[in-house]
Structures are given as C-alpha cells and as structure tokens.
Amino acid sequence: METALENSIYISDKAKQKVEKLMQDAGLDETYFLRVGVVGGGCSGLSYKLDFDNEIKPMDQTFEDKGIKIVTDLKSFLYLVNTELDFSDGLNGKGFNFVNPNASRSCGCGESFAV
C-alpha cells in the first residue's frame, strides 16, 4: 500500500487485473465502475459489499487508483478510508479481500469486521 495515505480507497495490482477481467467478461463498458460498500451483518457486525455500477448517487465519494474508478457512499467511506482492495488466488482462499486499517477485528473468513 502507498506510504502517503490521502484518505482514499486503494486497489492492489492483482485486484486491478481481476476487476478489469471481470468487467471485460461481463461486457461492461467504461461507464461502469467498482462500487464498494459496508452493510450491517456478518459474524463480526459489518460486511463488505462489492459490485459494478454505472450510476453515481448524490452522496457518493469517487476515487481512482491505478486507473480503476472506485465509488462508495459517504457512510461506507467512514469505515473504508485508506482501505486497500486486494485479490488472492492462493490455496488459503480465493477472492477479493479488504485490507482495512480501521477494522479492530475481523472474522476468520475475512468477509466481515468490527470497528
């Protein structure tokens, strides 16, 4: 992750490659972006949400890292500030994961967290 954090949301090189491939496979054009969010639920209280979208809402926060446009709602951003989206395809689990400096604890599956 970058050393000089600027209150943003970041994406690793592996996650960038996977997002681009998923967008291409789904036939999505450049009007689509990656929407990340936080919702209540999961074994630690809060869960991450990840999807493609092409509609900006009034309170959305927009970021760009490594050429990937990342959008989140304002409430989720309070939990996600300076988080990096990563992707793993190793034996210990395959998929996207969030490296969140704001999480005080996370569950074993890595899909939920608490602050």
Secondary structure, 3 states (H helix, E strand, C coil): CCCCCCCCCEECHHHHHHHHHHHHHCCCCCCCEEEEEEEECCCCCEEEEEEEECCCCCCEEEEEECCEEEEEEHHHHHHHCCCEEEEEEECCEEEEEEECCCCCEECCCCCEEEC
